[in-house]
Amino acid sequence: MANKKLAPPRSMGRQLNYTTGACNAVCQKILERYDLSLPQWVILSAVWRNSGLTLGDLAAYSGNNAPATSRIVDRMVDKGLLLRTPDAHDRRTIRIDATKAAKELSHLANFFEDINAVLLNGFSKEESDMLFSLLERAEQNANNWNEAD
């Protein structure tokens, strides 16, 4: 007996979740040859651009909470990609820097451009610009709604 094909509702959240899942799969497929996960690349992309960031800086940049960011950084320290160094002026603060091994992967700094090219294949520049603008507006609408009250 065949399964009944369900027609999903036209839901912004559903579409964004499915698109995000597809995008993440593309990212992982490309990054796996470098033994990196997408969350690790996000951390590296910040450290490549700004050395000496704190865990708080990295958490804010990545959108992860501090404990999750710390676990990602710990795994990257274990892999020899990052160094944790006490701040020279405040020993309670730990600075995160790229190792030589991480710097050798810095050709991936603009990896997001490759992903954009995959996702926006067949889009005109105007369509691409409009999509980013509409997504930014939708995000702002959600943030405004959440902040109301």
SEKETOR-695803 format. One record per residue: x, y, z of N, C-alpha, C, O in turn; residue in one letter; residue number from 1. Coordinates in nm, 2 decimals. Example, Ala and Ser with C-alpha at 12.3 -4.5 7.8 and 13.67 -1.06 7.14 Angstrom:
<recs>
+--------+--------+--------+--------+--------+--------+--------+--------+--------+--------+--------+--------+------+------+
!   n_px !   n_py !   n_pz !  ca_px !  ca_py !  ca_pz !   c_px !   c_py !   c_pz !   o_px !   o_py !   o_pz ! resn ! resi !
+--------+--------+--------+--------+--------+--------+--------+--------+--------+--------+--------+--------+------+------+
!   1.32 !  -0.57 !   0.78 !   1.23 !  -0.45 !   0.78 !   1.32 !  -0.33 !   0.78 !   1.42 !  -0.33 !   0.85 !    A !    1 !
!   1.28 !  -0.22 !   0.71 !   1.37 !  -0.11 !   0.71 !   1.29 !   0.00 !   0.79 !   1.34 !   0.11 !   0.80 !    S !    2 !
+--------+--------+--------+--------+--------+--------+--------+--------+--------+--------+--------+--------+------+------+
</recs>
This chain:
<recs>
+--------+--------+--------+--------+--------+--------+--------+--------+--------+--------+--------+--------+------+------+
!   n_px !   n_py !   n_pz !  ca_px !  ca_py !  ca_pz !   c_px !   c_py !   c_pz !   o_px !   o_py !   o_pz ! resn ! resi !
+--------+--------+--------+--------+--------+--------+--------+--------+--------+--------+--------+--------+------+------+
!   0.08 !  -0.12 !   0.00 !   0.00 !   0.00 !   0.00 !   0.09 !   0.12 !   0.00 !   0.18 !   0.14 !   0.08 !    M !    1 !
!   0.07 !   0.21 !  -0.09 !   0.15 !   0.33 !  -0.11 !   0.11 !   0.44 !   0.00 !   0.00 !   0.45 !   0.04 !    A !    2 !
!   0.22 !   0.51 !   0.04 !   0.19 !   0.62 !   0.14 !   0.12 !   0.73 !   0.07 !   0.15 !   0.76 !  -0.05 !    N !    3 !
!   0.04 !   0.80 !   0.14 !  -0.03 !   0.92 !   0.08 !   0.06 !   1.03 !   0.08 !   0.13 !   1.06 !   0.18 !    K !    4 !
!   0.07 !   1.10 !  -0.03 !   0.15 !   1.22 !  -0.05 !   0.08 !   1.34 !   0.02 !  -0.03 !   1.38 !  -0.02 !    K !    5 !
!   0.15 !   1.39 !   0.12 !   0.09 !   1.51 !   0.19 !   0.14 !   1.64 !   0.13 !   0.26 !   1.65 !   0.10 !    L !    6 !
!   0.05 !   1.73 !   0.11 !   0.08 !   1.86 !   0.06 !   0.11 !   1.95 !   0.19 !   0.02 !   1.98 !   0.26 !    A !    7 !
!   0.24 !   1.99 !   0.20 !   0.27 !   2.08 !   0.32 !   0.21 !   2.21 !   0.31 !   0.19 !   2.26 !   0.19 !    P !    8 !
!   0.19 !   2.28 !   0.42 !   0.13 !   2.41 !   0.41 !   0.24 !   2.51 !   0.36 !   0.36 !   2.48 !   0.37 !    P !    9 !
!   0.20 !   2.62 !   0.31 !   0.29 !   2.73 !   0.26 !   0.33 !   2.80 !   0.38 !   0.27 !   2.91 !   0.42 !    R !   10 !
!   0.43 !   2.75 !   0.45 !   0.48 !   2.81 !   0.58 !   0.62 !   2.87 !   0.56 !   0.71 !   2.80 !   0.51 !    S !   11 !
!   0.64 !   2.99 !   0.60 !   0.77 !   3.06 !   0.59 !   0.87 !   2.98 !   0.67 !   0.98 !   2.95 !   0.63 !    M !   12 !
!   0.83 !   2.94 !   0.80 !   0.92 !   2.87 !   0.89 !   0.97 !   2.74 !   0.83 !   1.08 !   2.70 !   0.83 !    G !   13 !
!   0.87 !   2.66 !   0.77 !   0.90 !   2.53 !   0.71 !   1.00 !   2.55 !   0.59 !   1.10 !   2.48 !   0.58 !    R !   14 !
!   0.97 !   2.65 !   0.51 !   1.05 !   2.67 !   0.39 !   1.20 !   2.71 !   0.43 !   1.29 !   2.66 !   0.38 !    Q !   15 !
!   1.20 !   2.80 !   0.53 !   1.34 !   2.84 !   0.58 !   1.41 !   2.73 !   0.64 !   1.53 !   2.71 !   0.62 !    L !   16 !
!   1.34 !   2.64 !   0.72 !   1.41 !   2.52 !   0.78 !   1.46 !   2.43 !   0.67 !   1.57 !   2.38 !   0.68 !    N !   17 !
!   1.38 !   2.40 !   0.57 !   1.42 !   2.31 !   0.47 !   1.53 !   2.37 !   0.38 !   1.63 !   2.30 !   0.35 !    Y !   18 !
!   1.53 !   2.50 !   0.36 !   1.63 !   2.56 !   0.28 !   1.76 !   2.56 !   0.36 !   1.87 !   2.54 !   0.31 !    T !   19 !
!   1.75 !   2.59 !   0.49 !   1.87 !   2.59 !   0.58 !   1.93 !   2.45 !   0.58 !   2.05 !   2.43 !   0.57 !    T !   20 !
!   1.85 !   2.35 !   0.59 !   1.90 !   2.21 !   0.59 !   1.97 !   2.17 !   0.46 !   2.08 !   2.11 !   0.47 !    G !   21 !
!   1.91 !   2.22 !   0.35 !   1.98 !   2.19 !   0.22 !   2.11 !   2.27 !   0.21 !   2.21 !   2.21 !   0.16 !    A !   22 !
!   2.11 !   2.39 !   0.26 !   2.23 !   2.47 !   0.26 !   2.34 !   2.41 !   0.34 !   2.46 !   2.40 !   0.30 !    C !   23 !
!   2.30 !   2.37 !   0.46 !   2.40 !   2.30 !   0.56 !   2.46 !   2.18 !   0.50 !   2.57 !   2.15 !   0.52 !    N !   24 !
!   2.37 !   2.10 !   0.42 !   2.42 !   1.98 !   0.36 !   2.53 !   2.01 !   0.25 !   2.63 !   1.94 !   0.24 !    A !   25 !
!   2.51 !   2.12 !   0.18 !   2.60 !   2.16 !   0.08 !   2.73 !   2.20 !   0.15 !   2.84 !   2.16 !   0.11 !    V !   26 !
!   2.72 !   2.28 !   0.26 !   2.84 !   2.32 !   0.33 !   2.92 !   2.20 !   0.38 !   3.04 !   2.20 !   0.37 !    C !   27 !
!   2.85 !   2.11 !   0.44 !   2.92 !   1.99 !   0.50 !   2.99 !   1.91 !   0.39 !   3.10 !   1.86 !   0.41 !    Q !   28 !
!   2.92 !   1.90 !   0.28 !   2.98 !   1.82 !   0.17 !   3.11 !   1.88 !   0.12 !   3.21 !   1.81 !   0.09 !    K !   29 !
!   3.12 !   2.02 !   0.12 !   3.24 !   2.09 !   0.08 !   3.34 !   2.08 !   0.19 !   3.46 !   2.06 !   0.16 !    I !   30 !
!   3.30 !   2.11 !   0.31 !   3.40 !   2.12 !   0.42 !   3.45 !   1.98 !   0.47 !   3.56 !   1.98 !   0.53 !    L !   31 !
!   3.38 !   1.87 !   0.44 !   3.43 !   1.74 !   0.49 !   3.57 !   1.71 !   0.44 !   3.64 !   1.64 !   0.51 !    E !   32 !
!   3.61 !   1.75 !   0.32 !   3.74 !   1.72 !   0.27 !   3.85 !   1.79 !   0.35 !   3.97 !   1.76 !   0.34 !    R !   33 !
!   3.81 !   1.89 !   0.43 !   3.91 !   1.96 !   0.52 !   3.89 !   1.92 !   0.66 !   3.96 !   1.98 !   0.75 !    Y !   34 !
!   3.81 !   1.82 !   0.69 !   3.78 !   1.77 !   0.82 !   3.73 !   1.89 !   0.91 !   3.77 !   1.90 !   1.03 !    D !   35 !
!   3.64 !   1.97 !   0.86 !   3.58 !   2.08 !   0.93 !   3.43 !   2.06 !   0.93 !   3.37 !   2.01 !   0.83 !    L !   36 !
!   3.37 !   2.10 !   1.04 !   3.22 !   2.11 !   1.04 !   3.19 !   2.26 !   1.01 !   3.27 !   2.34 !   1.02 !    S !   37 !
!   3.06 !   2.28 !   0.98 !   3.02 !   2.42 !   0.96 !   3.04 !   2.51 !   1.08 !   3.08 !   2.62 !   1.07 !    L !   38 !
!   3.00 !   2.46 !   1.20 !   3.02 !   2.54 !   1.32 !   3.17 !   2.58 !   1.34 !   3.21 !   2.69 !   1.38 !    P !   39 !
!   3.26 !   2.48 !   1.31 !   3.41 !   2.51 !   1.32 !   3.45 !   2.61 !   1.21 !   3.53 !   2.70 !   1.24 !    Q !   40 !
!   3.40 !   2.60 !   1.09 !   3.43 !   2.70 !   0.99 !   3.39 !   2.84 !   1.03 !   3.46 !   2.94 !   1.01 !    W !   41 !
!   3.27 !   2.85 !   1.09 !   3.22 !   2.98 !   1.14 !   3.32 !   3.04 !   1.24 !   3.35 !   3.16 !   1.23 !    V !   42 !
!   3.36 !   2.96 !   1.33 !   3.46 !   3.01 !   1.43 !   3.59 !   3.05 !   1.36 !   3.65 !   3.16 !   1.39 !    I !   43 !
!   3.64 !   2.97 !   1.27 !   3.76 !   3.00 !   1.20 !   3.75 !   3.13 !   1.12 !   3.84 !   3.21 !   1.11 !    L !   44 !
!   3.63 !   3.15 !   1.06 !   3.61 !   3.27 !   0.97 !   3.62 !   3.39 !   1.06 !   3.67 !   3.49 !   1.01 !    S !   45 !
!   3.58 !   3.39 !   1.18 !   3.60 !   3.50 !   1.27 !   3.74 !   3.52 !   1.31 !   3.79 !   3.63 !   1.31 !    A !   46 !
!   3.81 !   3.41 !   1.35 !   3.95 !   3.42 !   1.40 !   4.04 !   3.46 !   1.28 !   4.14 !   3.53 !   1.31 !    V !   47 !
!   4.02 !   3.41 !   1.16 !   4.10 !   3.46 !   1.05 !   4.09 !   3.61 !   1.03 !   4.19 !   3.67 !   0.99 !    W !   48 !
!   3.98 !   3.66 !   1.05 !   3.96 !   3.81 !   1.03 !   4.00 !   3.89 !   1.15 !   4.04 !   4.01 !   1.13 !    R !   49 !
!   4.00 !   3.84 !   1.27 !   4.03 !   3.91 !   1.39 !   4.09 !   3.82 !   1.49 !   4.02 !   3.74 !   1.55 !    N !   50 !
!   4.22 !   3.83 !   1.51 !   4.29 !   3.74 !   1.61 !   4.26 !   3.80 !   1.75 !   4.23 !   3.91 !   1.77 !    S !   51 !
!   4.27 !   3.71 !   1.85 !   4.26 !   3.75 !   1.99 !   4.11 !   3.77 !   2.03 !   4.09 !   3.84 !   2.13 !    G !   52 !
!   4.02 !   3.70 !   1.97 !   3.88 !   3.72 !   2.01 !   3.86 !   3.64 !   2.14 !   3.93 !   3.54 !   2.17 !    L !   53 !
!   3.75 !   3.68 !   2.21 !   3.72 !   3.60 !   2.33 !   3.61 !   3.50 !   2.30 !   3.55 !   3.51 !   2.19 !    T !   54 !
!   3.58 !   3.41 !   2.39 !   3.47 !   3.32 !   2.37 !   3.34 !   3.40 !   2.35 !   3.25 !   3.36 !   2.27 !    L !   55 !
!   3.32 !   3.50 !   2.43 !   3.20 !   3.59 !   2.41 !   3.19 !   3.65 !   2.28 !   3.08 !   3.65 !   2.22 !    G !   56 !
!   3.30 !   3.70 !   2.22 !   3.30 !   3.75 !   2.09 !   3.26 !   3.64 !   1.99 !   3.17 !   3.66 !   1.90 !    D !   57 !
!   3.31 !   3.52 !   2.00 !   3.28 !   3.41 !   1.91 !   3.14 !   3.36 !   1.92 !   3.08 !   3.33 !   1.82 !    L !   58 !
!   3.09 !   3.36 !   2.05 !   2.95 !   3.32 !   2.07 !   2.86 !   3.42 !   2.00 !   2.76 !   3.38 !   1.93 !    A !   59 !
!   2.88 !   3.55 !   2.01 !   2.80 !   3.65 !   1.95 !   2.81 !   3.64 !   1.80 !   2.71 !   3.65 !   1.73 !    A !   60 !
!   2.93 !   3.62 !   1.75 !   2.95 !   3.61 !   1.60 !   2.88 !   3.49 !   1.54 !   2.82 !   3.50 !   1.44 !    Y !   61 !
!   2.89 !   3.38 !   1.61 !   2.84 !   3.25 !   1.56 !   2.69 !   3.23 !   1.58 !   2.62 !   3.15 !   1.52 !    S !   62 !
!   2.63 !   3.30 !   1.68 !   2.49 !   3.28 !   1.72 !   2.47 !   3.17 !   1.81 !   2.36 !   3.13 !   1.84 !    G !   63 !
!   2.58 !   3.11 !   1.86 !   2.57 !   3.00 !   1.96 !   2.58 !   3.06 !   2.10 !   2.62 !   3.17 !   2.12 !    N !   64 !
!   2.53 !   2.98 !   2.19 !   2.55 !   3.03 !   2.33 !   2.70 !   3.00 !   2.37 !   2.77 !   2.93 !   2.31 !    N !   65 !
!   2.74 !   3.06 !   2.49 !   2.88 !   3.05 !   2.53 !   2.92 !   2.90 !   2.55 !   3.03 !   2.86 !   2.51 !    A !   66 !
!   2.84 !   2.82 !   2.62 !   2.88 !   2.68 !   2.64 !   2.90 !   2.60 !   2.51 !   3.00 !   2.53 !   2.50 !    P !   67 !
!   2.81 !   2.62 !   2.42 !   2.83 !   2.55 !   2.29 !   2.95 !   2.60 !   2.22 !   3.03 !   2.52 !   2.16 !    A !   68 !
!   2.97 !   2.73 !   2.22 !   3.09 !   2.79 !   2.16 !   3.22 !   2.73 !   2.22 !   3.32 !   2.70 !   2.15 !    T !   69 !
!   3.22 !   2.73 !   2.35 !   3.34 !   2.67 !   2.42 !   3.37 !   2.53 !   2.38 !   3.48 !   2.49 !   2.37 !    S !   70 !
!   3.26 !   2.45 !   2.37 !   3.28 !   2.31 !   2.32 !   3.34 !   2.30 !   2.18 !   3.43 !   2.22 !   2.15 !    R !   71 !
!   3.29 !   2.39 !   2.09 !   3.34 !   2.39 !   1.96 !   3.49 !   2.43 !   1.96 !   3.57 !   2.36 !   1.89 !    I !   72 !
!   3.52 !   2.53 !   2.04 !   3.66 !   2.58 !   2.05 !   3.75 !   2.47 !   2.11 !   3.86 !   2.44 !   2.06 !    V !   73 !
!   3.70 !   2.40 !   2.21 !   3.77 !   2.29 !   2.27 !   3.81 !   2.18 !   2.17 !   3.93 !   2.14 !   2.17 !    D !   74 !
!   3.71 !   2.15 !   2.09 !   3.74 !   2.04 !   1.98 !   3.85 !   2.10 !   1.88 !   3.93 !   2.02 !   1.83 !    R !   75 !
!   3.84 !   2.22 !   1.85 !   3.93 !   2.28 !   1.76 !   4.07 !   2.30 !   1.82 !   4.17 !   2.29 !   1.75 !    M !   76 !
!   4.08 !   2.32 !   1.95 !   4.21 !   2.32 !   2.02 !   4.27 !   2.18 !   2.01 !   4.39 !   2.16 !   1.98 !    V !   77 !
!   4.18 !   2.08 !   2.04 !   4.23 !   1.94 !   2.03 !   4.28 !   1.90 !   1.89 !   4.37 !   1.82 !   1.88 !    D !   78 !
!   4.22 !   1.96 !   1.79 !   4.26 !   1.93 !   1.65 !   4.38 !   2.01 !   1.61 !   4.43 !   1.99 !   1.50 !    K !   79 !
!   4.43 !   2.10 !   1.70 !   4.54 !   2.18 !   1.66 !   4.51 !   2.30 !   1.57 !   4.60 !   2.35 !   1.51 !    G !   80 !
!   4.39 !   2.35 !   1.58 !   4.35 !   2.46 !   1.49 !   4.35 !   2.59 !   1.57 !   4.36 !   2.70 !   1.51 !    L !   81 !
!   4.32 !   2.59 !   1.70 !   4.31 !   2.71 !   1.78 !   4.40 !   2.70 !   1.90 !   4.43 !   2.59 !   1.95 !    L !   82 !
!   4.44 !   2.82 !   1.95 !   4.51 !   2.83 !   2.07 !   4.43 !   2.92 !   2.17 !   4.37 !   3.02 !   2.13 !    L !   83 !
!   4.43 !   2.88 !   2.30 !   4.37 !   2.96 !   2.40 !   4.48 !   3.02 !   2.48 !   4.57 !   2.95 !   2.53 !    R !   84 !
!   4.48 !   3.16 !   2.49 !   4.59 !   3.23 !   2.55 !   4.53 !   3.33 !   2.65 !   4.44 !   3.40 !   2.62 !    T !   85 !
!   4.58 !   3.33 !   2.78 !   4.53 !   3.43 !   2.87 !   4.56 !   3.57 !   2.82 !   4.67 !   3.60 !   2.77 !    P !   86 !
!   4.47 !   3.66 !   2.84 !   4.49 !   3.80 !   2.80 !   4.60 !   3.86 !   2.89 !   4.61 !   3.83 !   3.01 !    D !   87 !
!   4.68 !   3.94 !   2.83 !   4.80 !   4.00 !   2.90 !   4.76 !   4.10 !   3.01 !   4.83 !   4.12 !   3.10 !    A !   88 !
!   4.64 !   4.16 !   2.99 !   4.60 !   4.26 !   3.09 !   4.49 !   4.21 !   3.19 !   4.47 !   4.27 !   3.29 !    H !   89 !
!   4.42 !   4.10 !   3.15 !   4.32 !   4.04 !   3.24 !   4.33 !   3.89 !   3.23 !   4.27 !   3.83 !   3.14 !    D !   90 !
!   4.39 !   3.83 !   3.32 !   4.42 !   3.68 !   3.31 !   4.29 !   3.60 !   3.32 !   4.29 !   3.48 !   3.29 !    R !   91 !
!   4.18 !   3.67 !   3.36 !   4.05 !   3.59 !   3.36 !   3.99 !   3.58 !   3.22 !   3.91 !   3.49 !   3.19 !    R !   92 !
!   4.04 !   3.66 !   3.13 !   4.00 !   3.66 !   2.99 !   4.09 !   3.57 !   2.91 !   4.21 !   3.58 !   2.91 !    T !   93 !
!   4.03 !   3.49 !   2.83 !   4.10 !   3.40 !   2.74 !   4.08 !   3.45 !   2.59 !   3.97 !   3.48 !   2.55 !    I !   94 !
!   4.19 !   3.46 !   2.52 !   4.19 !   3.50 !   2.38 !   4.21 !   3.38 !   2.29 !   4.28 !   3.29 !   2.33 !    R !   95 !
!   4.14 !   3.38 !   2.18 !   4.14 !   3.26 !   2.09 !   4.22 !   3.31 !   1.96 !   4.18 !   3.41 !   1.90 !    I !   96 !
!   4.32 !   3.23 !   1.92 !   4.39 !   3.26 !   1.80 !   4.41 !   3.14 !   1.71 !   4.39 !   3.02 !   1.76 !    D !   97 !
!   4.43 !   3.16 !   1.59 !   4.45 !   3.05 !   1.49 !   4.59 !   3.00 !   1.50 !   4.69 !   3.08 !   1.52 !    A !   98 !
!   4.61 !   2.87 !   1.48 !   4.74 !   2.81 !   1.48 !   4.78 !   2.81 !   1.33 !   4.71 !   2.86 !   1.24 !    T !   99 !
!   4.91 !   2.77 !   1.31 !   4.96 !   2.76 !   1.17 !   4.87 !   2.67 !   1.09 !   4.85 !   2.70 !   0.97 !    K !  100 !
!   4.83 !   2.56 !   1.14 !   4.74 !   2.47 !   1.07 !   4.61 !   2.53 !   1.03 !   4.56 !   2.51 !   0.92 !    A !  101 !
!   4.55 !   2.62 !   1.11 !   4.43 !   2.69 !   1.08 !   4.46 !   2.79 !   0.97 !   4.38 !   2.81 !   0.88 !    A !  102 !
!   4.57 !   2.86 !   0.98 !   4.61 !   2.96 !   0.88 !   4.62 !   2.90 !   0.75 !   4.60 !   2.97 !   0.64 !    K !  103 !
!   4.67 !   2.77 !   0.74 !   4.68 !   2.71 !   0.61 !   4.55 !   2.68 !   0.55 !   4.54 !   2.65 !   0.43 !    E !  104 !
!   4.44 !   2.69 !   0.62 !   4.30 !   2.67 !   0.57 !   4.24 !   2.80 !   0.54 !   4.12 !   2.80 !   0.50 !    L !  105 !
!   4.31 !   2.91 !   0.55 !   4.25 !   3.04 !   0.54 !   4.20 !   3.07 !   0.39 !   4.12 !   3.17 !   0.37 !    S !  106 !
!   4.23 !   2.99 !   0.30 !   4.17 !   3.00 !   0.16 !   4.02 !   2.98 !   0.17 !   3.95 !   3.01 !   0.07 !    H !  107 !
!   3.97 !   2.92 !   0.28 !   3.83 !   2.90 !   0.30 !   3.76 !   3.02 !   0.36 !   3.64 !   3.01 !   0.39 !    L !  108 !
!   3.83 !   3.13 !   0.38 !   3.77 !   3.24 !   0.45 !   3.65 !   3.29 !   0.38 !   3.55 !   3.34 !   0.45 !    A !  109 !
!   3.64 !   3.29 !   0.25 !   3.53 !   3.34 !   0.17 !   3.44 !   3.22 !   0.12 !   3.38 !   3.23 !   0.01 !    N !  110 !
!   3.45 !   3.11 !   0.19 !   3.37 !   2.99 !   0.15 !   3.23 !   3.02 !   0.13 !   3.16 !   2.95 !   0.04 !    F !  111 !
!   3.17 !   3.11 !   0.21 !   3.03 !   3.15 !   0.19 !   2.99 !   3.19 !   0.05 !   2.88 !   3.18 !   0.01 !    F !  112 !
!   3.09 !   3.25 !  -0.02 !   3.07 !   3.29 !  -0.16 !   3.04 !   3.17 !  -0.25 !   2.96 !   3.18 !  -0.34 !    E !  113 !
!   3.11 !   3.06 !  -0.22 !   3.09 !   2.93 !  -0.30 !   2.95 !   2.88 !  -0.27 !   2.88 !   2.84 !  -0.36 !    D !  114 !
!   2.91 !   2.89 !  -0.14 !   2.77 !   2.84 !  -0.10 !   2.67 !   2.93 !  -0.17 !   2.57 !   2.88 !  -0.22 !    I !  115 !
!   2.69 !   3.06 !  -0.16 !   2.60 !   3.16 !  -0.23 !   2.58 !   3.12 !  -0.38 !   2.47 !   3.13 !  -0.43 !    N !  116 !
!   2.69 !   3.09 !  -0.44 !   2.69 !   3.06 !  -0.58 !   2.60 !   2.93 !  -0.61 !   2.53 !   2.93 !  -0.71 !    A !  117 !
!   2.61 !   2.84 !  -0.52 !   2.53 !   2.71 !  -0.54 !   2.38 !   2.75 !  -0.52 !   2.30 !   2.71 !  -0.60 !    V !  118 !
!   2.35 !   2.82 !  -0.41 !   2.21 !   2.85 !  -0.37 !   2.15 !   2.95 !  -0.47 !   2.03 !   2.94 !  -0.49 !    L !  119 !
!   2.23 !   3.04 !  -0.52 !   2.17 !   3.14 !  -0.61 !   2.19 !   3.11 !  -0.76 !   2.17 !   3.20 !  -0.84 !    L !  120 !
!   2.22 !   2.99 !  -0.79 !   2.24 !   2.95 !  -0.93 !   2.11 !   2.98 !  -1.01 !   2.00 !   2.94 !  -0.97 !    N !  121 !
!   2.13 !   3.06 !  -1.12 !   2.01 !   3.09 !  -1.20 !   1.94 !   3.22 !  -1.16 !   1.85 !   3.26 !  -1.23 !    G !  122 !
!   1.98 !   3.28 !  -1.05 !   1.92 !   3.40 !  -1.00 !   1.99 !   3.52 !  -1.07 !   2.12 !   3.51 !  -1.09 !    F !  123 !
!   1.92 !   3.62 !  -1.11 !   1.98 !   3.74 !  -1.15 !   2.04 !   3.82 !  -1.03 !   2.00 !   3.79 !  -0.92 !    S !  124 !
!   2.13 !   3.91 !  -1.06 !   2.18 !   4.00 !  -0.95 !   2.06 !   4.07 !  -0.88 !   2.07 !   4.07 !  -0.75 !    K !  125 !
!   1.97 !   4.11 !  -0.95 !   1.85 !   4.18 !  -0.89 !   1.77 !   4.09 !  -0.80 !   1.73 !   4.12 !  -0.69 !    E !  126 !
!   1.75 !   3.96 !  -0.85 !   1.68 !   3.86 !  -0.77 !   1.76 !   3.83 !  -0.64 !   1.70 !   3.82 !  -0.53 !    E !  127 !
!   1.89 !   3.81 !  -0.66 !   1.97 !   3.78 !  -0.54 !   1.97 !   3.89 !  -0.44 !   1.95 !   3.87 !  -0.32 !    S !  128 !
!   1.98 !   4.02 !  -0.48 !   1.98 !   4.13 !  -0.39 !   1.84 !   4.14 !  -0.33 !   1.83 !   4.17 !  -0.21 !    D !  129 !
!   1.73 !   4.12 !  -0.40 !   1.60 !   4.12 !  -0.35 !   1.58 !   4.01 !  -0.24 !   1.52 !   4.04 !  -0.14 !    M !  130 !
!   1.63 !   3.89 !  -0.27 !   1.62 !   3.78 !  -0.17 !   1.68 !   3.82 !  -0.04 !   1.62 !   3.80 !   0.07 !    L !  131 !
!   1.81 !   3.87 !  -0.05 !   1.87 !   3.91 !   0.08 !   1.80 !   4.02 !   0.15 !   1.78 !   4.01 !   0.27 !    F !  132 !
!   1.75 !   4.11 !   0.08 !   1.67 !   4.22 !   0.14 !   1.54 !   4.17 !   0.20 !   1.51 !   4.21 !   0.31 !    S !  133 !
!   1.47 !   4.08 !   0.13 !   1.35 !   4.03 !   0.19 !   1.38 !   3.94 !   0.31 !   1.30 !   3.95 !   0.41 !    L !  134 !
!   1.48 !   3.86 !   0.31 !   1.51 !   3.78 !   0.43 !   1.55 !   3.87 !   0.55 !   1.52 !   3.84 !   0.66 !    L !  135 !
!   1.63 !   3.98 !   0.52 !   1.67 !   4.07 !   0.63 !   1.54 !   4.13 !   0.69 !   1.53 !   4.15 !   0.81 !    E !  136 !
!   1.45 !   4.17 !   0.60 !   1.32 !   4.23 !   0.65 !   1.24 !   4.13 !   0.74 !   1.19 !   4.17 !   0.84 !    R !  137 !
!   1.23 !   4.01 !   0.69 !   1.16 !   3.91 !   0.76 !   1.23 !   3.88 !   0.90 !   1.16 !   3.87 !   1.00 !    A !  138 !
!   1.36 !   3.88 !   0.90 !   1.43 !   3.86 !   1.03 !   1.40 !   3.98 !   1.12 !   1.38 !   3.96 !   1.24 !    E !  139 !
!   1.41 !   4.10 !   1.07 !   1.38 !   4.22 !   1.15 !   1.24 !   4.22 !   1.20 !   1.21 !   4.26 !   1.32 !    Q !  140 !
!   1.14 !   4.18 !   1.12 !   1.00 !   4.17 !   1.16 !   0.99 !   4.07 !   1.28 !   0.92 !   4.10 !   1.38 !    N !  141 !
!   1.06 !   3.96 !   1.27 !   1.05 !   3.86 !   1.38 !   1.12 !   3.92 !   1.50 !   1.06 !   3.90 !   1.61 !    A !  142 !
!   1.23 !   3.98 !   1.49 !   1.30 !   4.04 !   1.61 !   1.21 !   4.15 !   1.67 !   1.20 !   4.16 !   1.79 !    N !  143 !
!   1.15 !   4.23 !   1.59 !   1.06 !   4.34 !   1.64 !   0.94 !   4.28 !   1.72 !   0.91 !   4.33 !   1.82 !    N !  144 !
!   0.88 !   4.17 !   1.66 !   0.77 !   4.11 !   1.73 !   0.82 !   4.05 !   1.86 !   0.75 !   4.06 !   1.96 !    W !  145 !
!   0.93 !   3.98 !   1.86 !   0.98 !   3.92 !   1.99 !   1.02 !   4.03 !   2.09 !   1.00 !   4.00 !   2.21 !    N !  146 !
!   1.06 !   4.14 !   2.05 !   1.10 !   4.25 !   2.14 !   0.98 !   4.33 !   2.19 !   1.00 !   4.40 !   2.29 !    E !  147 !
!   0.87 !   4.32 !   2.13 !   0.75 !   4.40 !   2.17 !   0.70 !   4.34 !   2.30 !   0.71 !   4.22 !   2.33 !    A !  148 !
!   0.65 !   4.43 !   2.38 !   0.60 !   4.39 !   2.52 !   0.68 !   4.46 !   2.62 !   0.65 !   4.44 !   2.74 !    D !  149 !
+--------+--------+--------+--------+--------+--------+--------+--------+--------+--------+--------+--------+------+------+
</recs>
